[in-house]
Amino acid sequence: MRYEGAIFRPFSEADSYLLQCTIGCSHNRCTFCGMYKDKRYRVRPMDDILTDIRMAKEHYGDVEKVFLCDGDAIAIPTEQLLAILKALFSAFPSLRHVGSYVGPVSVLAKSAAELSTLCKAGLAKAYLGVETGDDRLLHEVRKGVSASQMLEAGTRLVEAGMNLSSMVLLGLAGKGPRSLEHARATADITNAMRPRYLAALTVTPVPGTVLYSQVENGDFELPDAFETLAEMRELIAGITIDDLKFVGVHASNYLPLNGTLQKDRAAMLSRIDTVIQTRDHNLLRPEHMRGL
């Protein structure tokens, strides 16, 4: 398959066919993200995308899942996205759904009718980088939207019928009292947004990003493993909605943790409490095994 630059996808899309529809991210200003810093955002020519689909058909034969790369494929004009979805479902008889990273600004630029049409056409899974429900923190990390706008974006996706995975970043507020404020605000926006999945990752400074420079200069202090776990605990404890799949097994996390809230909350909190109380590093993921 033909790709330009490094390709990223959620770990849950490991067995999906990756179709590069855009180059880079339409926003690309977040202080913590180094994924697309070497790319200038643009939508690939439609002929190139359709050619790639034909090549994938010849190579794979059939697929059940497709993920649209790069960082914000929903920013593509709706009619073009619909044409891409039509081509995919025509090429792959077994295709069950198509997923994409979605940026809040791009989501808000589309009407409710457009989002609903895209979902019915097969764009059924959306991965939204919520990061935090803290309004001030969203501004500091240059996310491009306020907390109320982020909530509106997520709510629009849910109401359109999409399977929404909200991605949040533990440790994003740094050391100190704002850490737990960030966790509480993130629980609040999750309760209001009602995604199907909540994926928690731990902030990891990437060379070349603003956050990395802030850490190097002493302007940002990362929480340690146990402070980060306290944040995770506060987040889980603050979730009140049912049937939310909490996904905390990302390689960046100190303690891999999965479960369904509210069913598994007591067991999840108990496990976190044991690690925090004992401060046993042997219960944590080894540092050399952590990564993005």
Helices and strands as residue ranges (DSSP letters): G 11-13, E 17-20, E 22-23, E 42-43, H 46-60, E 65-69, G 73-75, H 78-91, E 97-102, H 104-108, H 112-120, E 123-131, H 135-140, H 147-159, E 163-170, H 178-193, E 197-202, H 210-216, H 225-238, E 244-248, E 257-261, H 265-278, G 281-283, G 287-289
